[in-house]
Amino acid sequence: MSQTNNFSNHRLVNWFKLSSPSAFYPLAGKLIPFFWVLTLVFGLAGLWVSFFVAPVDAVQGQGYRIIFIHVPASWMSMFIYLVMAAWAGLGLIFNTRLSAMMAQALAPIGAWMAFLSLWTGAFWGKPMWGAWWVWDARLTSELILLFLYLGFIALRASIDDPRRADKASAILALVGVVNVPIIYFSVKWWNTLHQGASVSLTKAPAMAQTMLWGMLLMALCLWMYSIAVTLMRVRAIILEREAHADWVRQSIEVKS
Amino acid sequence: MWNSPSEFFAMGGYALYVWSSFGICALVLILEPLMVRARFKAIIRRLKQEQLAEQFDKEMSK
């Protein structure tokens, strides 16, 4: 019995050690350059496929090339929200500071992805539908996602005590999760102007292989980018919130 | 696929839409890490100033 206990204790110790800001701070610093390199590699490959390999679309001409940034940005805006809510939920359950800091660090980049999704969508909608914006189920639910991100950021900013801000914003993030499946299935549940899913897990994609590759490479690029920026931001947040901890003082030692 | 650079930039008549989409994305994605880096440098600078101030206080009270 004692053996099993020891075993589980060890595992707990290892996990929770990484969940302490002082252990995560240097690790994040080491990982950042790695993710920037991956961002660059996937980005260059993705742009090359998007503009020089993927063939012209039969219906939409060259205008369809917006898909290569629009779809990955939309995917990331939803995915980042789920990750943010998961971190916020973990912070609520285990009361770990780092989880809440991760949620805090993810919110701005998620908001930017939602904004870019709407922006590129508008610039795609104008030539193809003749309108910058329509109150379509998919567009409206994506706009709500942007407001959820902004609400999360604003709620945090309005509460002075960071630990209380963690809890309040975590609840907002978790309630908002209901919006993600609504966005995803909106094109099925309602009659929308927006086209259906371009990529499905259950059936063969209805597009040229090279187009699919372009989208996947760009999605990987934005994914690596989001990780890199989030790690950079979480390091700044750690320093701001742990400013008076001993380990921060030692690591920032002023040479005199 | 593209016979000349000008044909590439014209994007088959969709230049405004394609380049506005990719341009704003590039702008946002480049500015974002620069802003985060500025925030990081600001907090490091503040912490160093606080430490210097404390050292100064200690030396003065000696």
Chai-1 contact restraints between the chains, C-beta under 6 A:
chainA,res_idxA,chainB,res_idxB,connection_type,confidence,min_distance_angstrom,max_distance_angstrom,comment,restraint_id
A,G61,B,G12,contact,1.0,0.0,6.0,A-B,restraint_1
A,Q62,B,M11,contact,1.0,0.0,6.0,A-B,restraint_2
A,Q62,B,G12,contact,1.0,0.0,6.0,A-B,restraint_3
A,Q62,B,Y14,contact,1.0,0.0,6.0,A-B,restraint_4
A,G63,B,Y14,contact,1.0,0.0,6.0,A-B,restraint_5
A,G63,B,Y17,contact,1.0,0.0,6.0,A-B,restraint_6
A,R65,B,V18,contact,1.0,0.0,6.0,A-B,restraint_7
A,I66,B,V18,contact,1.0,0.0,6.0,A-B,restraint_8
A,I66,B,S21,contact,1.0,0.0,6.0,A-B,restraint_9
A,I69,B,S21,contact,1.0,0.0,6.0,A-B,restraint_10
A,I69,B,F22,contact,1.0,0.0,6.0,A-B,restraint_11
A,I69,B,C25,contact,1.0,0.0,6.0,A-B,restraint_12
A,W112,B,V28,contact,1.0,0.0,6.0,A-B,restraint_13
A,L116,B,C25,contact,1.0,0.0,6.0,A-B,restraint_14
A,W119,B,I24,contact,1.0,0.0,6.0,A-B,restraint_15
A,T120,B,S21,contact,1.0,0.0,6.0,A-B,restraint_16
A,F123,B,Y17,contact,1.0,0.0,6.0,A-B,restraint_17
A,F123,B,S20,contact,1.0,0.0,6.0,A-B,restraint_18
A,F123,B,S21,contact,1.0,0.0,6.0,A-B,restraint_19
A,P127,B,Y14,contact,1.0,0.0,6.0,A-B,restraint_20
A,P127,B,Y17,contact,1.0,0.0,6.0,A-B,restraint_21
A,V229,B,E32,contact,1.0,0.0,6.0,A-B,restraint_22
A,V229,B,P33,contact,1.0,0.0,6.0,A-B,restraint_23
A,M232,B,V36,contact,1.0,0.0,6.0,A-B,restraint_24
A,R233,B,V36,contact,1.0,0.0,6.0,A-B,restraint_25
A,A236,B,R39,contact,1.0,0.0,6.0,A-B,restraint_26
A,A236,B,F40,contact,1.0,0.0,6.0,A-B,restraint_27
A,A236,B,I43,contact,1.0,0.0,6.0,A-B,restraint_28
A,L239,B,I43,contact,1.0,0.0,6.0,A-B,restraint_29
A,E240,B,I43,contact,1.0,0.0,6.0,A-B,restraint_30
A,I252,B,L47,contact,1.0,0.0,6.0,A-B,restraint_31
A,V254,B,K48,contact,1.0,0.0,6.0,A-B,restraint_32
A,V254,B,Q51,contact,1.0,0.0,6.0,A-B,restraint_33
A,V254,B,L52,contact,1.0,0.0,6.0,A-B,restraint_34
